[in-house]
């Protein structure tokens, strides 16, 4: 994965791999100081800063310092010999104190990586060196608007302060304003850090496990819109499928990227309103888009003193299914189901005349629940695993509940992306952001009727409770024998875990082995978003790994016992 930077005097220079070098030109001076003073006065009179931010306190507190490669971490037990590579994860970690509001989705992207080689572990953490971060480092403080600012009249002012700074060239927004804090994916020899309001940033993984930000990927200037944090890589073709959503028309744009990294022409998708479309899905022949009623509402933000994304309970949930190589949207088929929202899908495939979607469905989500001041108790969103079916012949749609609440961050063996699979590995949520357990579903088994809580039985094959005071993140599945011919459930699950009682963070369990394996670590910024991994087997064959937040490594064999662990990550990396 060697990518050498090409030095040139051009402001918008690129490397030979087509990576755009980030070189923003912000400006200090009287104009900058004047805008700062006005902003501080507005914030003083319009924002209550008496309470600490929930998402900047406790284990959500930022870790400002980067960590260079720290070798030979203490290992209790052993690490599997077949794991040889790097586990990488990203999440929001603000370097500077916010001027006003702060949302769970805000914060500079920091990548945490665990290099596993020859039974030894090395830890490193590095910021994604975005244009935004570089400019705030230049000023020595926060300058860019945050999602947490976009509430009430204050939101209107903060939007205009950002526009004013850009117009006066105090801030350089020519490279966008993204954070790279949401997810990671590996495609065409590049590890990409993603946030859905911006373009991808390219990271280099060094031999000692260290990380470097190389620049931004705009696919030879063919990418002119945002790029989802959840693109899909087809394990059979090597292609990547992606989209971007926007608050201005076209509200959604679909793209296909060849296995050689060539981005095809854009396909605008017509939807009636600007919505949050956090995820989508692919099958062997289709792409599935979700027009769900979590809407971008700037007028209501001001009038009703609410966060800018608002849920409309009167609208149906719409699912658009498009042939995945379509040149335009003329062949898209739209289906309606009862009102809901979806953050994350597990997988999708074709079955006869039907397209099947396995997903985590939520009713009446309120993003303001993960925004603002510290709260005594956070309620759950009530996420539940569902099977949705769309009949391409009859035009009818149906759905079936597969679990009680609260389950999200579903993952599968990524060698089955877009194809029928049997097992789903999810997380059991407590207070929205805290993962208190891992759950394994068998889609071939029937759910037990009348269940109001998550218990082993029916389609729930295993639950692993992390224990009192211990919280994790989504788990990523790594096949024991990599490739599209591997057995679906024979492999490893890896994720981060944090023990609030002791402060230790990395552990490794084997479901059919009573030994407890733990790697002592010192990460403090635990509850973040998504990650990715780069692994080889001991026979130098490719292995897949995905995004995650807390470090627990679980070995998961075909016949799993109740002591199993699975977690969701975001994208897949192959080396």
C-alpha positions as CSV (number, residue, x, y, z in Angstrom):
1,X,0.0,0.0,0.0
2,X,2.9,2.3,-0.7
3,X,1.8,5.7,-1.9
4,X,4.5,8.3,-2.4
5,X,3.6,12.0,-2.3
6,X,4.4,13.9,-5.4
7,X,5.9,17.3,-4.4
8,X,4.9,20.2,-6.5
9,X,4.3,23.9,-6.1
10,X,0.8,23.8,-7.3
11,X,-1.8,24.6,-4.6
12,X,-4.1,21.9,-5.9
13,X,-1.4,19.3,-6.6
14,X,-2.1,15.6,-6.8
15,X,0.0,12.5,-6.3
16,X,0.6,10.0,-9.1
17,X,-2.2,7.9,-7.5
18,X,-4.7,10.8,-8.1
19,X,-4.8,11.9,-4.4
20,X,-5.4,15.6,-3.9
21,X,-2.9,17.2,-1.6
22,X,-4.7,19.3,1.1
23,X,-3.2,22.7,1.3
24,X,-5.8,25.2,2.6
25,X,-5.1,28.9,2.9
26,X,-7.0,30.4,5.8
27,X,-6.3,34.0,6.9
28,X,-5.7,35.6,10.3
29,X,-6.0,39.3,10.9
30,X,-8.5,42.1,11.9
31,X,-11.3,40.6,9.8
32,X,-11.0,37.2,11.5
33,X,-10.8,38.7,15.0
34,X,-13.9,40.9,14.3
35,X,-16.0,37.9,13.3
36,X,-14.8,36.0,16.4
37,X,-15.9,38.9,18.7
38,X,-19.4,39.1,17.1
39,X,-19.7,35.3,17.3
40,X,-18.8,35.2,21.0
41,X,-21.4,37.9,21.8
42,X,-24.1,36.0,20.0
43,X,-23.2,32.7,21.7
44,X,-23.1,34.4,25.1
45,X,-26.7,35.7,24.8
46,X,-28.2,32.7,22.9
47,X,-26.4,29.6,24.2
48,X,-26.5,28.1,27.7
49,X,-23.0,26.9,28.5
50,X,-23.7,26.2,32.2
51,X,-24.0,22.4,31.7
52,X,-21.1,20.2,30.4
53,X,-21.6,18.6,27.0
54,X,-22.7,15.0,27.5
55,X,-20.6,13.9,24.5
56,X,-17.5,15.6,25.8
57,X,-17.6,14.2,29.3
58,X,-16.6,10.9,31.0
59,X,-15.5,8.3,28.5
60,X,-16.6,10.6,25.6
61,X,-14.0,13.1,26.7
62,X,-11.6,14.0,23.9
63,X,-8.1,12.6,23.8
64,X,-6.1,15.4,22.3
65,X,-2.7,13.7,22.1
66,X,-1.9,11.4,19.3
67,X,0.0,8.2,20.2
68,X,3.0,7.1,18.1
69,X,3.4,3.3,17.6
70,X,3.5,1.7,21.1
71,X,5.0,-1.7,20.7
72,X,4.8,-4.9,22.7
73,X,1.6,-4.3,24.6
74,X,1.0,-6.6,27.5
75,X,-1.0,-9.7,26.4
76,X,-3.0,-11.9,28.7
77,X,-3.4,-15.2,26.9
78,X,-2.4,-15.2,23.2
79,X,-3.4,-13.7,19.9
80,X,-4.4,-16.1,17.1
81,X,-1.5,-17.0,14.8
82,X,-3.5,-16.5,11.7
83,X,-4.2,-12.8,12.4
84,X,-1.4,-10.7,10.9
85,X,-2.3,-7.2,10.0
86,X,-3.8,-4.0,11.3
87,X,-7.2,-3.3,12.9
88,X,-8.2,0.4,12.4
89,X,-11.1,2.3,13.6
90,X,-12.2,5.9,13.4
91,X,-14.5,8.2,15.5
92,X,-15.1,11.8,16.5
93,X,-12.4,13.2,18.8
94,X,-12.5,17.0,18.8
95,X,-9.1,18.7,19.2
96,X,-10.5,22.0,20.2
97,X,-13.3,23.0,22.6
98,X,-16.5,23.9,20.7
99,X,-17.6,27.5,20.6
100,X,-21.2,26.5,21.3
101,X,-23.1,23.3,20.6
102,X,-21.7,19.8,20.1
103,X,-23.4,16.7,18.8
104,X,-22.3,13.1,19.0
105,X,-21.7,13.2,15.2
106,X,-19.3,16.2,15.6
107,X,-15.6,16.0,16.3
108,X,-12.4,15.6,14.3
109,X,-11.7,12.1,13.0
110,X,-9.1,10.1,15.0
111,X,-8.0,6.7,13.9
112,X,-7.1,4.1,16.5
113,X,-5.1,1.2,15.1
114,X,-3.9,-2.1,16.6
115,X,-1.1,-3.8,14.7
116,X,-1.2,-7.5,15.3
117,X,1.8,-9.5,14.1
118,X,3.5,-12.7,15.2
119,X,1.4,-12.8,18.4
120,X,2.4,-9.2,19.4
121,X,0.3,-6.0,19.4
122,X,1.2,-2.4,18.7
123,X,-1.1,0.5,19.3
124,X,-1.2,3.9,17.5
125,X,-3.6,6.8,17.2
126,X,-3.6,9.6,14.6
127,X,-5.9,12.3,13.6
128,X,-7.3,12.3,10.0
129,X,-5.5,15.4,8.7
130,X,-8.5,17.1,7.1
131,X,-8.6,20.6,5.7
132,X,-10.9,21.5,8.6
133,X,-8.4,20.3,11.2
134,X,-5.4,21.9,9.6
135,X,-7.2,25.3,9.6
136,X,-8.3,25.1,13.2
137,X,-4.8,24.2,14.2
138,X,-3.7,27.3,12.3
139,X,-6.1,29.4,14.4
140,X,-5.5,27.5,17.6
141,X,-9.2,27.0,18.2
142,X,-12.6,25.9,16.8
143,X,-13.8,27.9,13.8
144,X,-16.1,25.6,11.8
145,X,-19.8,25.2,12.4
146,X,-20.9,22.0,14.1
147,X,-24.1,19.9,13.8
148,X,-24.7,20.7,17.5
149,X,-24.9,24.4,16.6
150,X,-27.8,23.8,14.2
151,X,-30.6,24.3,16.6
152,X,-33.0,27.3,17.0
153,X,-32.1,30.8,16.2
154,X,-28.5,30.1,17.2
155,X,-28.3,27.7,14.3
156,X,-29.3,30.4,11.9
157,X,-26.5,32.7,13.2
158,X,-23.9,29.9,13.2
159,X,-24.6,29.0,9.6
160,X,-24.2,32.7,8.6
161,X,-20.9,33.0,10.6
162,X,-19.5,30.1,8.6
163,X,-20.7,31.6,5.3
164,X,-19.2,35.0,6.3
165,X,-15.8,33.5,7.2
166,X,-15.8,31.7,3.8
167,X,-16.8,34.9,1.9
168,X,-14.1,36.9,3.7
169,X,-11.6,34.1,3.1
170,X,-10.9,33.7,6.8
171,X,-11.7,30.0,6.1
172,X,-10.8,28.1,3.0
173,X,-13.7,25.8,2.1
174,X,-12.4,24.8,-1.3
175,X,-11.5,21.4,0.2
176,X,-14.8,21.0,2.0
177,X,-15.4,21.0,5.7
178,X,-15.6,17.3,6.6
179,X,-14.2,15.6,9.6
180,X,-13.4,12.1,8.3
181,X,-14.8,10.8,11.6
182,X,-17.5,8.3,10.6
183,X,-16.2,5.1,8.9
184,X,-13.3,3.5,7.0
185,X,-13.3,1.4,3.9
186,X,-10.5,-0.2,1.8
187,X,-10.8,-0.2,-2.0
188,X,-8.4,-0.2,-4.9
189,X,-5.3,-0.2,-2.6
190,X,-6.5,2.8,-0.6
191,X,-7.7,3.0,3.0
192,X,-10.4,5.8,3.0
193,X,-11.6,7.8,6.0
194,X,-15.2,8.9,5.4
195,X,-17.8,11.4,6.7
196,X,-21.0,11.7,4.7
197,X,-20.8,15.4,4.2
198,X,-17.5,15.4,2.4
199,X,-15.2,13.5,0.1
200,X,-12.9,10.6,1.2
201,X,-9.5,11.1,2.8
202,X,-6.8,8.6,1.9
203,X,-4.7,7.1,4.7
204,X,-1.4,5.2,4.5
205,X,-0.7,2.3,6.8
206,X,3.1,2.0,7.5
207,X,4.9,-1.3,8.3
208,X,5.2,-0.4,12.0
209,X,1.5,0.2,12.2
210,X,1.7,4.0,12.0
211,X,-0.8,6.1,10.0
212,X,-0.4,9.0,7.6
213,X,-3.1,11.1,5.9
214,X,-2.1,11.4,2.2
215,X,-4.9,13.7,1.0
216,X,-8.4,13.7,-0.5
217,X,-9.7,11.5,-3.2
218,X,-11.9,13.2,-5.8
219,X,-11.6,10.5,-8.5
220,X,-9.9,12.7,-11.0
221,X,-12.4,15.5,-10.2
222,X,-15.3,13.3,-11.1
223,X,-16.6,13.4,-7.5
224,X,-18.3,16.8,-7.0
225,X,-20.8,15.8,-4.3
226,X,-20.7,14.2,-0.8
227,X,-19.8,10.6,-0.4
228,X,-21.6,8.2,2.0
229,X,-19.9,6.8,5.1
230,X,-21.3,3.4,4.1
231,X,-20.3,2.4,0.6
232,X,-20.5,-1.2,-0.4
233,X,-17.7,-3.4,-2.0
234,X,-18.9,-6.4,-4.0
235,X,-16.6,-9.3,-3.0
236,X,-17.1,-11.0,-6.4
237,X,-16.5,-8.0,-8.7
238,X,-14.3,-5.8,-6.6
239,X,-16.5,-2.8,-7.5
240,X,-17.5,-0.2,-4.9
241,X,-21.0,1.3,-4.9
242,X,-21.7,4.5,-3.2
243,X,-23.9,7.6,-3.1
244,X,-24.1,11.1,-1.7
245,X,-27.0,13.0,-0.2
246,X,-27.5,16.8,-0.1
247,X,-29.8,19.5,1.2
248,X,-30.1,20.9,-2.3
249,X,-31.3,19.1,-5.5
250,X,-30.4,16.5,-6.5
251,X,-31.0,15.3,-3.0
252,X,-29.3,11.9,-3.8
253,X,-26.7,10.9,-6.3
254,X,-25.6,7.3,-7.0
255,X,-22.1,6.3,-8.2
256,X,-20.3,3.1,-9.3
257,X,-16.5,2.8,-8.9
258,X,-14.8,0.0,-10.8
259,X,-12.3,-2.4,-9.2
260,X,-9.6,-0.2,-10.8
261,X,-10.8,2.9,-9.0
262,X,-12.6,4.6,-12.0
263,X,-15.7,6.4,-11.0
264,X,-18.6,6.1,-13.4
265,X,-21.0,8.9,-14.4
266,X,-23.4,10.2,-11.7
267,X,-27.0,9.0,-11.5
268,X,-29.2,11.5,-9.8
269,X,-32.1,9.9,-7.8
270,X,-35.3,12.0,-7.5
271,X,-36.8,12.3,-4.0
272,X,-39.2,15.0,-2.8
273,X,-37.3,16.3,0.2
274,X,-33.8,16.6,1.6
275,X,-33.4,13.6,3.9
276,X,-30.7,12.0,6.0
277,X,-29.8,8.8,4.1
278,X,-27.1,7.3,6.3
279,X,-26.9,3.8,4.6
280,X,-28.0,1.9,1.6
281,X,-27.6,-1.7,0.3
282,X,-26.7,-3.7,-2.8
283,X,-27.6,-7.1,-4.2
284,X,-26.1,-8.9,-7.1
285,X,-28.2,-6.8,-9.5
286,X,-29.7,-3.9,-7.6
287,X,-28.9,-0.9,-5.4
288,X,-31.4,0.0,-2.7
289,X,-32.0,3.6,-1.6
290,X,-34.0,4.6,1.5
291,X,-36.1,7.7,1.3
292,X,-37.0,7.9,5.0
293,X,-38.7,10.8,6.8
294,X,-35.8,12.2,8.8
295,X,-35.8,15.5,7.0
296,X,-33.5,18.6,6.7
297,X,-35.7,21.4,8.0
298,X,-33.9,24.8,8.4
299,X,-37.1,26.9,8.7
300,X,-38.6,24.6,11.4
301,X,-35.2,24.6,13.2
302,X,-35.6,28.4,13.8
303,X,-39.4,28.4,14.4
304,X,-39.6,25.4,16.7
305,X,-36.2,25.7,18.3
306,X,-35.3,22.2,17.2
307,X,-32.3,20.4,15.7
308,X,-32.1,20.9,12.0
309,X,-32.9,17.2,11.2
310,X,-36.5,16.4,12.2
311,X,-38.6,13.3,12.0
312,X,-42.0,13.5,10.2
313,X,-44.4,10.8,11.5
314,X,-46.9,11.5,8.8
315,X,-44.7,10.2,5.9
316,X,-44.3,6.7,4.7
317,X,-40.9,5.0,4.5
318,X,-40.0,4.6,0.8
319,X,-37.4,2.2,-0.7
320,X,-36.1,2.6,-4.2
321,X,-34.6,-0.4,-6.1
322,X,-32.5,0.4,-9.1
323,X,-30.5,-1.9,-11.4
324,X,-27.1,-1.2,-10.1
325,X,-25.5,-0.5,-13.5
326,X,-28.4,1.8,-14.6
327,X,-27.3,5.0,-16.5
328,X,-30.3,7.0,-15.1
329,X,-33.1,6.6,-12.7
330,X,-35.8,5.6,-15.2
331,X,-35.8,1.9,-14.1
332,X,-36.1,2.6,-10.4
333,X,-39.0,0.9,-8.5
334,X,-40.3,2.5,-5.4
335,X,-42.0,0.6,-2.5
336,X,-43.7,1.9,0.6
337,X,-43.7,0.5,4.1
338,X,-44.9,2.0,7.5
339,X,-43.2,5.1,8.8
340,X,-39.7,4.4,10.2
341,X,-36.0,5.3,10.0
342,X,-32.9,3.1,9.5
343,X,-29.3,3.9,10.4
344,X,-27.7,0.6,9.4
345,X,-28.5,-2.3,7.1
346,X,-27.0,-5.8,7.6
347,X,-27.3,-7.1,4.1
348,X,-29.5,-7.6,1.1
349,X,-30.0,-10.2,-1.6
350,X,-32.4,-11.5,-4.3
351,X,-34.7,-14.4,-3.7
352,X,-37.0,-15.3,-6.7
353,X,-39.0,-12.3,-7.6
354,X,-38.2,-10.6,-4.3
355,X,-35.4,-8.4,-3.0
356,X,-34.7,-9.1,0.7
357,X,-33.3,-6.5,3.1
358,X,-32.1,-7.3,6.6
359,X,-32.0,-4.1,8.6
360,X,-32.3,-2.4,12.0
361,X,-35.6,-0.4,12.0
362,X,-36.4,2.5,14.4
363,X,-39.6,4.3,15.0
364,X,-39.7,8.1,15.9
365,X,-35.9,8.8,16.2
366,X,-34.9,12.1,17.7
367,X,-31.4,13.1,16.9
368,X,-31.6,15.8,19.6
369,X,-31.3,12.9,22.1
370,X,-27.6,12.6,21.1
371,X,-27.0,16.4,21.2
372,X,-26.2,19.0,23.9
373,X,-25.8,19.1,27.6
374,X,-25.1,16.1,29.9
375,X,-28.2,14.1,30.8
376,X,-28.8,11.9,33.8
377,X,-30.2,9.0,31.7
378,X,-30.4,8.6,27.9
379,X,-33.3,6.6,26.5
380,X,-32.8,4.1,23.8
381,X,-33.9,4.6,20.2
382,X,-35.7,1.2,20.3
383,X,-33.8,-0.3,17.3
384,X,-35.1,-3.7,16.2
385,X,-33.9,-6.2,13.6
386,X,-36.3,-6.6,10.6
387,X,-36.6,-8.5,7.4
388,X,-38.1,-6.5,4.5
389,X,-39.2,-7.9,1.2
390,X,-39.9,-6.1,-2.1
391,X,-41.6,-8.1,-4.8
392,X,-40.3,-6.8,-8.1
393,X,-43.1,-8.6,-10.0
394,X,-46.2,-7.5,-8.0
395,X,-44.8,-4.2,-6.7
396,X,-45.8,-5.2,-3.1
397,X,-43.7,-4.8,0.0
398,X,-43.8,-6.5,3.4
399,X,-41.8,-6.6,6.6
400,X,-41.3,-9.0,9.5
401,X,-39.9,-8.2,13.0
402,X,-36.9,-10.4,13.9
403,X,-36.0,-9.1,17.4
404,X,-37.0,-7.1,20.4
405,X,-35.2,-3.8,21.2
406,X,-32.5,-2.6,21.2
407,X,-30.3,-3.9,18.4
408,X,-28.2,-2.1,15.9
409,X,-24.8,-2.0,14.1
410,X,-25.5,-5.3,12.4
411,X,-22.7,-7.0,10.6
412,X,-22.3,-10.1,8.4
413,X,-19.4,-12.0,6.9
414,X,-18.6,-9.4,4.2
415,X,-17.7,-12.2,1.7
416,X,-21.5,-12.5,1.4
417,X,-22.3,-8.8,0.7
418,X,-25.2,-8.7,-1.7
419,X,-25.7,-12.4,-1.5
420,X,-27.9,-14.6,0.7
421,X,-26.4,-15.3,4.1
422,X,-27.6,-16.9,7.3
423,X,-26.0,-15.2,10.3
424,X,-26.1,-11.6,11.6
425,X,-23.9,-10.3,14.4
426,X,-25.3,-7.3,16.1
427,X,-24.9,-5.2,19.3
428,X,-27.3,-4.8,22.3
429,X,-27.6,-1.1,23.1
430,X,-28.1,0.7,26.4
431,X,-28.6,4.4,26.4
432,X,-28.2,4.7,22.6
433,X,-24.4,4.9,22.5
434,X,-23.4,2.2,25.0
435,X,-23.0,-1.3,23.7
436,X,-23.6,-3.7,26.6
437,X,-23.6,-7.0,24.7
438,X,-23.2,-8.9,21.4
439,X,-25.9,-10.9,19.8
440,X,-25.9,-13.5,17.1
441,X,-29.0,-14.1,14.9
442,X,-29.7,-17.2,12.7
443,X,-31.9,-16.1,9.9
444,X,-32.9,-19.7,9.1
445,X,-34.6,-20.0,12.5
446,X,-38.0,-18.5,13.4
447,X,-38.2,-15.7,16.0
448,X,-39.9,-16.7,19.2
449,X,-43.4,-15.0,19.3
450,X,-44.2,-12.6,22.0
451,X,-40.7,-11.8,23.1
452,X,-40.3,-8.4,24.7
453,X,-36.6,-8.7,25.5
454,X,-33.5,-10.2,23.9
455,X,-32.9,-13.8,25.1
456,X,-31.3,-16.9,23.6
457,X,-33.8,-19.0,21.7
458,X,-35.7,-19.0,18.4
459,X,-33.5,-17.0,16.0
460,X,-31.2,-15.8,18.7
461,X,-28.3,-18.3,18.7
462,X,-26.1,-16.5,21.2
463,X,-25.8,-13.5,23.5
464,X,-22.6,-12.3,25.1
465,X,-23.1,-9.9,28.0
466,X,-20.1,-7.7,28.4
467,X,-20.7,-7.4,32.2
468,X,-21.3,-4.6,34.7
469,X,-19.5,-1.4,33.8
470,X,-18.2,-2.8,30.5
471,X,-19.2,-1.4,27.2
472,X,-18.1,-2.1,23.6
473,X,-18.8,-1.2,20.0
474,X,-19.8,-3.0,16.9
475,X,-18.0,-6.2,16.0
476,X,-16.4,-7.1,12.7
477,X,-16.3,-10.6,11.3
478,X,-13.0,-12.0,9.8
479,X,-13.3,-15.4,8.0
480,X,-10.8,-18.0,9.2
481,X,-10.3,-19.0,5.5
482,X,-10.7,-15.8,3.5
483,X,-12.4,-15.5,0.2
484,X,-15.9,-16.0,-1.3
485,X,-15.8,-19.8,-0.8
486,X,-15.2,-19.6,2.9
487,X,-17.7,-21.0,5.4
488,X,-20.0,-18.1,6.5
489,X,-19.7,-18.6,10.2
490,X,-16.2,-19.9,10.6
491,X,-13.9,-17.0,11.6
492,X,-13.3,-14.2,14.1
493,X,-15.1,-11.2,15.5
494,X,-13.1,-8.2,16.6
495,X,-14.1,-5.0,18.4
496,X,-13.0,-2.6,21.1
497,X,-14.3,-3.0,24.7
498,X,-13.9,-0.7,27.7
499,X,-14.1,-1.7,31.3
500,X,-15.1,1.3,33.3
501,X,-14.1,-0.5,36.5
502,X,-10.5,-1.1,35.6
503,X,-9.8,1.1,32.6
504,X,-8.6,-1.8,30.4
505,X,-9.7,-2.0,26.8
506,X,-8.6,-4.8,24.6
507,X,-9.6,-8.4,25.1
508,X,-9.8,-11.6,23.1
509,X,-12.1,-14.5,23.8
510,X,-12.5,-17.8,21.9
511,X,-16.0,-19.1,22.0
512,X,-14.9,-22.8,22.3
513,X,-11.9,-22.1,24.6
514,X,-12.3,-21.1,28.3
515,X,-9.2,-19.1,28.3
516,X,-9.6,-15.3,28.6
517,X,-7.3,-13.2,26.4
518,X,-6.8,-9.5,27.0
519,X,-4.4,-7.0,25.5
520,X,-3.8,-4.1,28.0
521,X,-4.3,-0.9,26.2
522,X,-4.6,2.8,27.0
523,X,-7.2,4.2,24.7
524,X,-9.6,6.6,26.5
525,X,-11.8,7.9,23.7
526,X,-14.0,4.8,23.5
527,X,-17.5,5.3,22.2
528,X,-17.0,6.5,18.6
529,X,-18.2,5.5,15.2
530,X,-16.7,3.0,12.8
531,X,-13.5,1.3,11.8
532,X,-11.8,-1.1,9.5
533,X,-9.0,-3.7,9.4
534,X,-6.3,-5.0,7.3
535,X,-5.3,-8.6,7.9
536,X,-3.4,-11.5,6.4
537,X,-3.5,-15.1,7.4
538,X,-0.4,-16.8,8.4
539,X,-0.3,-18.4,4.9
540,X,-0.2,-14.9,3.4
541,X,-3.8,-15.1,2.2
542,X,-6.1,-12.2,2.4
543,X,-8.3,-11.7,5.4
544,X,-11.2,-9.3,5.9
545,X,-11.9,-7.1,8.9
546,X,-14.2,-4.2,9.6
547,X,-14.9,-1.1,11.6
548,X,-15.4,-1.0,15.4
549,X,-15.0,1.2,18.4
550,X,-13.7,-0.8,21.4
551,X,-11.0,-3.3,21.3
552,X,-12.2,-6.8,22.0
553,X,-11.1,-9.6,19.8
554,X,-13.4,-12.6,19.7
555,X,-12.7,-15.8,18.0
556,X,-15.9,-17.2,16.6
557,X,-16.1,-20.8,15.4
558,X,-18.9,-22.3,13.4
559,X,-20.7,-23.9,16.3
560,X,-20.9,-21.0,18.7
561,X,-21.7,-21.3,22.4
562,X,-23.5,-18.6,24.4
563,X,-20.1,-17.1,25.2
564,X,-19.7,-15.5,21.8
565,X,-19.1,-12.0,20.7
566,X,-19.9,-10.2,17.5
567,X,-19.8,-6.5,16.8
568,X,-20.4,-4.2,13.8
569,X,-17.7,-2.4,11.9
570,X,-18.1,-0.4,8.9
571,X,-16.0,-1.3,6.0
572,X,-13.8,-4.0,4.7
573,X,-10.1,-3.8,4.1
574,X,-8.1,-6.3,2.2
575,X,-4.3,-6.4,1.9
